[in-house]
């Protein structure tokens, strides 16, 4: 019993060690990801309502909600990406912007 507790304690210590070594996200980035997760859940519900609607009107309304939630998810993911990678310094030459994180 004591050996199992010791192994579990070592496992927890290793998990904390990994968490401490990772770079800490800002509160803004974490809040953005949480709201993106919430919007993604709402989008899933709207898509389900679209699929199981009893009328065309109900399906169209749910599809509009799904589209709106999808746009919000994309905006939140883009905000998170921007928060993680600061804008490069001004550059007068030709530069290709990295693609945003799009869910498909």
N, C-alpha and C positions, 0 to 999 in steps of 0.2 A: 504494500500500500504506500509506503514512504517513497519507494522507487518511482511509482507511477506519478505521484505528486511532484517529485523532482523533475521528471521528464516533462510534465505539463508546464511546470514553472519555466524550464528551459525553452520550451516552445513559445510561450508567451513573451519571454525576453527576446527571443529571436524575431518575433513579429514586431515588437516595439522598436527593436534595433533597425529593422528595415524601414519602418515608418519614419524614424528620426533621420535616417540617411537620405530620404527622398526630399527634393526641394519642396518647400512649403508654398502652397498656392495662396494667393491673396483672398481675402474675404469676398471681394467683388467677383473673382473668378468662380469661387465655390457657390456663391449665391446665384450666379448666372447659370451654372450647370444644374443647380437644384430647380430653378424655374424652367430650364429647358426640359428637364425630366418630367416635371409636372405637365408642361405643354404637350410633351410626347404622349403621356398617358391620356390626356384629354383628346388628342388627335385620334388615338386608338379607339376610344369610346365613340367618337363621331363617325369613324369609318365603320364600326360595327353597327351603329344606328343607320348608316347609309345602306349597308348590306341587308339589314333585316327590317327596313321600313315597309309599312303596309300600303303606302300610297306614293305616287310619283312626287307629290308636293313635299311630303315628309322626307323622301330620299334626297330631293334637291336641297332642302334646307340643311339636312345633315351633311351633305357634300360640301356646301358652302362653309359650314363650321369646320369640317375636316381641313379644307383648304386654308382657312384662317389660322387654325392651330399649326398647320404645317409651316406657314410663313413665319409664325412666331418662333417655332423650334429652330428654323434656319437662322433667324435674326439672333437668337440667343447663342447659338453655336458660333456664329460669326463674331459676336461680341466677345465670347470666351477666347476664340482664336486671336483676336486683336489684343486682348488683355495679356495673353501669354507671350506674344511676339510683338514687341514695340515696333513702331514704324521705322523703317531705315532712314538714315539721314538724307537730306535733299541730294538728288542726283540728276544732273542735266542730261544724261544719256538715255538710251532706250532700256526699259526695264519691264519684265513680264511679272505681273502680280501673281502670287500663288493662288490656286483655286480655293474657294471656301469649302467647308465640310458639308457636303450635300448628302442627304439621306435619300436613297432610292431603293 
